[in-house]
Amino acid sequence: MDFAEQLSAIDREEGNLTDKITCTPVSGSGFAVGATLVTCSVSDSGKRLRTDGSAGPDGEVLTTTASFTVTVEDNTAPDLTVPQGTVSIPAIDINGVSPDYSKWVSAWDLVDEEETPMPVCTPASLPIGLEQTVECTATDSRGNRSDPQSFTVNVTFASASRGLLQPVNDTRNGLPISLFKAGSTIPLKFLPPTFAGGDAATGLAGGLRLVVTTVPASGNSAEEETTDLSSGSTAWRYDLTAGQYVFNLSTKNPFFRAGMGYRAEISFQGVPVARGDFRLK
């Protein structure tokens, strides 16, 4: 801090002595946050004047000392950095994950420096799902709080089979699209996805969602969730012996017609877990 221009010293005999003022700490020094006592002094040369203004004999050098306090306040909030894109985190179990946000979020404070404030992000836990908003702030040791910043998190599975199992061919592997008779029941099967620790996610049946759409889309294309069990379809279940999920899809619903192609997409709380195509004849 530079305070030299705010100092002055005038001597009756010698006039302006401002340039002889010395201070501790010196002007231009760096001051820590808080109050710092600055002590300044100035001395004359000892010259004296008679009452008529003529020079008299030199006397004792006289010194004057004065002090003042410099107070530095920290009103600057920490700099907070969050991801600009979407972060994907694998769930540890069916409840989701309690992320360690420090892997993606950081803060730096101009004053605290090495005592970097730890950002606080909410919510602390996230369920399985896509496009979830996380909001973070950071507060320094003097209570200065950053503006909140947010980013998007997808909580997904560590791995998913993505392809349906037989009798529906996995066309991703170059196999031809499977053909089924209109009005028949098609077993839709897929392997369970896994959690972050490698355990199979075998408890998803109650939350699985199946959407069937026409492929390719045409003038009479539509989308339907096959939850109308009265049409002959069954509920999702996990076959513990086979180690796979099973859904028996009835094509007796008027939505299904001979000569049309269809895509079955299965998801859990919005996170895709399997997909497969078939045609009806």
Backbone torsions as a table, in degrees:
resi	resn	phi	psi	omega
1	MET	NA	133.7	-179.0
2	ASP	-102.6	111.9	-179.5
3	PHE	-119.3	8.3	-174.2
4	ALA	-59.5	-37.7	-176.6
5	GLU	-70.1	-10.8	-179.5
6	GLN	-95.5	1.9	-179.2
7	LEU	-102.8	150.1	174.6
8	SER	-155.2	152.4	177.4
9	ALA	-148.6	126.5	-179.6
10	ILE	-123.1	127.7	178.4
11	ASP	-109.1	139.3	-176.2
12	ARG	-62.8	-38.3	-179.4
13	GLU	-86.4	-38.7	-169.9
14	GLU	-105.7	-5.9	176.2
15	GLY	82.5	-138.2	-173.3
16	ASN	-76.6	117.3	178.4
17	LEU	-114.0	19.2	-174.9
18	THR	-56.3	-39.1	-176.8
19	ASP	-71.9	-5.3	178.7
20	LYS	-100.7	2.1	-179.8
21	ILE	-71.0	134.3	174.0
22	THR	-121.9	141.3	-176.9
23	CYS	-131.9	152.2	174.1
24	THR	-132.1	118.4	-5.1
25	PRO	-65.4	158.7	-176.9
26	VAL	-75.4	156.6	176.0
27	SER	-61.6	137.9	-177.2
28	GLY	96.4	-6.3	178.8
29	SER	-71.5	159.0	172.1
30	GLY	-82.9	134.1	-177.9
31	PHE	-112.2	135.0	177.5
32	ALA	-72.1	158.8	175.5
33	VAL	-62.3	134.4	-177.8
34	GLY	117.3	-163.6	-176.4
35	ALA	-97.7	132.6	177.1
36	THR	-127.8	128.0	178.3
37	LEU	-82.1	125.6	176.5
38	VAL	-108.5	126.2	179.6
39	THR	-113.9	125.8	-177.9
40	CYS	-121.6	150.7	178.1
41	SER	-144.9	156.4	176.8
42	VAL	-146.5	142.4	-178.5
43	SER	-124.3	144.8	173.6
44	ASP	-87.8	-177.9	-176.9
45	SER	-92.4	-6.0	-178.6
46	GLY	94.7	-4.7	179.2
47	LYS	-70.7	143.6	-178.5
48	ARG	-128.2	151.5	176.4
49	LEU	-113.4	144.4	172.9
50	ARG	-74.7	169.5	-177.8
51	THR	-63.4	-24.0	178.8
52	ASP	-85.5	1.3	178.3
53	GLY	93.7	-4.9	179.3
54	SER	-82.3	158.7	-178.4
55	ALA	-68.1	134.0	177.5
56	GLY	-109.9	-176.0	178.9
57	PRO	-66.7	145.6	177.4
58	ASP	-62.2	144.2	179.8
59	GLY	-120.5	-161.4	179.9
60	GLU	-71.2	139.4	174.6
61	VAL	-67.4	126.5	-177.6
62	LEU	-104.9	137.4	-178.7
63	THR	-124.0	135.2	175.9
64	THR	-114.8	136.1	-179.7
65	THR	-123.7	140.2	176.6
66	ALA	-145.0	155.7	-179.0
67	SER	-131.2	156.0	172.8
68	PHE	-150.6	164.7	-176.6
69	THR	-110.3	133.4	173.3
70	VAL	-105.3	121.5	179.4
71	THR	-111.6	121.0	178.5
72	VAL	-105.2	123.6	179.3
73	GLU	-105.7	142.1	176.6
74	ASP	-101.2	105.2	178.7
75	ASN	-114.9	14.4	-176.0
76	THR	-100.2	125.5	179.0
77	ALA	-76.1	156.5	177.6
78	PRO	-64.2	155.1	171.6
79	ASP	-84.0	125.6	-176.9
80	LEU	-111.8	132.9	-180.0
81	THR	-121.9	125.0	177.3
82	VAL	-125.2	161.5	179.9
83	PRO	-61.3	144.2	177.8
84	GLN	-86.7	-25.3	179.5
85	GLY	-104.9	-168.8	179.4
86	THR	-88.5	133.1	178.4
87	VAL	-97.9	132.5	176.7
88	SER	-106.0	128.9	-178.4
89	ILE	-128.0	129.2	177.0
90	PRO	-74.6	139.4	177.0
91	ALA	-69.8	148.3	177.5
92	ILE	-92.9	-20.9	175.8
93	ASP	-161.1	-172.0	-175.1
94	ILE	-65.8	-17.6	179.3
95	ASN	-84.4	-8.4	178.7
96	GLY	108.6	-128.6	-174.8
97	VAL	-158.3	149.7	170.2
98	SER	-107.0	93.6	-169.7
99	PRO	-68.2	150.4	168.0
100	ASP	-90.5	92.2	-173.1
101	TYR	-66.1	-16.9	-179.3
102	SER	-63.5	-15.2	176.8
103	LYS	-69.9	-22.6	-174.9
104	TRP	-124.8	-16.9	-174.1
105	VAL	-119.7	137.0	179.2
106	SER	-142.0	161.9	178.1
107	ALA	-142.9	148.9	177.7
108	TRP	-138.2	136.9	-179.2
109	ASP	-118.1	134.1	-176.7
110	LEU	-60.0	-35.2	-176.5
111	VAL	-93.2	-47.9	-177.1
112	ASP	-67.6	-33.8	179.7
113	GLU	47.9	-99.2	-174.5
114	GLU	-64.2	-27.6	176.5
115	GLU	-87.4	60.2	-175.2
116	THR	-60.2	129.7	179.3
117	PRO	-66.4	141.5	178.2
118	MET	-85.5	121.3	178.6
119	PRO	-62.6	149.7	175.9
120	VAL	-115.1	123.6	-177.2
121	CYS	-120.9	144.5	177.2
122	THR	-132.2	148.2	1.2
123	PRO	-77.2	159.6	-179.2
124	ALA	-71.7	-29.3	179.9
125	SER	-126.2	146.7	-179.3
126	LEU	-127.0	136.2	175.0
127	PRO	-79.2	169.9	172.5
128	ILE	-63.5	132.0	-179.1
129	GLY	160.3	167.9	-176.2
130	LEU	-106.9	159.3	172.2
131	GLU	53.5	50.8	178.0
132	GLN	-97.5	135.2	-175.8
133	THR	-92.3	129.0	175.4
134	VAL	-114.9	130.8	-179.4
135	GLU	-114.0	135.8	-176.2
136	CYS	-129.2	151.1	171.7
137	THR	-140.0	165.3	175.7
138	ALA	-139.0	139.4	-178.4
139	THR	-126.8	130.7	-179.9
140	ASP	-83.6	-178.6	-173.7
141	SER	-68.3	-12.4	179.7
142	ARG	-107.1	11.0	174.0
143	GLY	88.1	5.6	176.8
144	ASN	-75.5	122.0	-174.0
145	ARG	-109.6	134.6	179.1
146	SER	-72.1	159.5	170.9
147	ASP	-66.7	143.6	179.5
148	PRO	-66.3	142.7	173.8
149	GLN	-128.6	150.8	-176.5
150	SER	-130.0	159.8	173.8
151	PHE	-148.5	171.8	-173.1
152	THR	-108.5	139.1	-179.1
153	VAL	-126.3	134.1	168.4
154	ASN	-105.1	121.5	173.9
155	VAL	-99.9	111.1	-173.1
156	THR	-121.8	-166.7	174.4
157	PHE	-96.4	155.2	178.9
158	ALA	-64.7	-34.6	176.7
159	SER	-155.0	153.5	176.8
160	ALA	-143.0	145.4	-176.6
161	SER	-66.6	-36.8	177.7
162	ARG	70.4	-30.2	-180.0
163	GLY	-105.0	145.4	175.0
164	LEU	-76.2	154.8	179.9
165	LEU	-93.6	169.6	176.3
166	GLN	-55.2	140.8	19.1
167	PRO	-89.2	6.3	177.1
168	VAL	-92.9	118.1	-178.3
169	ASN	-65.3	142.1	173.6
170	ASP	-85.7	96.1	-175.0
171	THR	-66.9	-12.7	177.1
172	ARG	-66.2	-23.1	-179.0
173	ASN	-95.4	16.1	177.0
174	GLY	85.1	4.7	178.5
175	LEU	-77.9	150.4	179.5
176	PRO	-69.2	156.1	179.0
177	ILE	-66.2	140.2	-177.8
178	SER	-75.6	142.4	178.4
179	LEU	-111.2	134.0	177.4
180	PHE	-133.0	153.6	179.8
181	LYS	-75.7	131.9	176.8
182	ALA	-57.3	134.5	-178.5
183	GLY	93.8	-8.8	179.6
184	SER	-83.6	172.9	176.5
185	THR	-105.6	128.6	-176.1
186	ILE	-109.8	120.2	175.2
187	PRO	-74.4	118.1	175.1
188	LEU	-98.2	121.1	-175.0
189	LYS	-131.6	145.1	173.8
190	PHE	-155.3	154.5	178.8
191	LEU	-75.2	147.4	-179.1
192	PRO	-68.0	143.5	171.3
193	PRO	-69.7	172.6	-179.1
194	THR	-119.7	155.4	175.8
195	PHE	-87.8	178.8	-175.5
196	ALA	-57.8	-35.7	-178.8
197	GLY	-82.8	-0.9	179.3
198	GLY	98.2	-7.2	179.1
199	ASP	-70.7	142.4	177.9
200	ALA	-71.5	138.7	178.8
201	ALA	-86.1	87.2	-173.4
202	THR	-95.6	-0.8	-175.9
203	GLY	-109.3	29.1	-174.3
204	LEU	-91.9	-9.1	-168.1
205	ALA	-51.1	-42.6	-176.9
206	GLY	-67.4	-18.5	-177.4
207	GLY	-113.2	5.4	180.0
208	LEU	-72.8	141.7	-179.7
209	ARG	-125.5	129.3	-180.0
210	LEU	-112.9	125.6	175.1
211	VAL	-121.4	128.9	178.7
212	VAL	-115.7	129.3	178.6
213	THR	-127.5	158.1	176.8
214	THR	-74.7	145.9	179.7
215	VAL	-138.6	125.4	-9.3
216	PRO	-74.4	164.1	179.6
217	ALA	-63.1	139.4	178.7
218	SER	-135.2	-176.1	-176.8
219	GLY	-60.5	-27.1	-179.6
220	ASN	-108.2	23.4	179.3
221	SER	-69.6	155.3	-179.4
222	ALA	-156.1	172.4	175.8
223	GLU	-126.2	138.5	-178.8
224	GLU	-144.3	134.4	171.9
225	GLU	-87.8	123.3	-175.3
226	THR	-83.4	70.5	177.4
227	THR	-109.4	2.4	178.7
228	ASP	-82.1	83.5	-175.9
229	LEU	-64.7	-19.4	-180.0
230	SER	-67.7	-16.2	179.9
231	SER	-81.5	-1.8	176.8
232	GLY	115.0	-10.7	177.9
233	SER	-75.4	159.3	177.9
234	THR	-111.0	169.8	177.3
235	ALA	-78.6	158.6	174.5
236	TRP	-63.7	144.0	174.5
237	ARG	-147.6	157.7	175.7
238	TYR	-104.6	121.3	178.9
239	ASP	-86.3	102.1	-175.3
240	LEU	-63.3	-37.2	-178.6
241	THR	-66.9	-46.3	-178.6
242	ALA	-82.5	-17.0	-179.5
243	GLY	69.3	40.6	-178.1
244	GLN	-152.0	158.1	174.9
245	TYR	-86.7	147.3	-177.5
246	VAL	-136.6	136.2	173.0
247	PHE	-139.4	122.6	179.2
248	ASN	-90.8	107.2	-175.1
249	LEU	-92.5	116.1	176.0
250	SER	-84.1	133.2	178.1
251	THR	-102.7	23.3	176.8
252	LYS	-79.3	-14.6	177.2
253	ASN	-60.6	139.1	-179.6
254	PRO	-56.7	-19.7	177.4
255	PHE	-60.7	-31.0	-177.0
256	PHE	-92.3	130.3	-177.2
257	ARG	-137.9	144.9	178.0
258	ALA	-60.2	142.1	179.7
259	GLY	87.9	-3.4	-178.5
260	MET	-102.4	152.0	173.6
261	GLY	-102.9	149.1	-175.8
262	TYR	-137.9	152.8	174.2
263	ARG	-121.8	127.3	176.6
264	ALA	-103.3	122.1	179.7
265	GLU	-120.8	125.8	-178.1
266	ILE	-112.5	135.6	179.4
267	SER	-140.4	161.6	174.9
268	PHE	-126.9	114.6	-177.7
269	GLN	50.7	41.4	176.4
270	GLY	87.7	-9.5	-178.9
271	VAL	-93.0	119.0	-179.6
272	PRO	-62.7	138.5	177.8
273	VAL	-124.6	-23.7	180.0
274	ALA	-164.1	156.0	179.4
275	ARG	-154.8	146.4	177.5
276	GLY	-160.0	153.5	-179.5
277	ASP	-113.4	149.6	174.7
278	PHE	-154.1	164.5	176.7
279	ARG	-126.6	155.4	177.0
280	LEU	-109.8	143.9	-179.9
281	LYS	-124.1	NA	NA
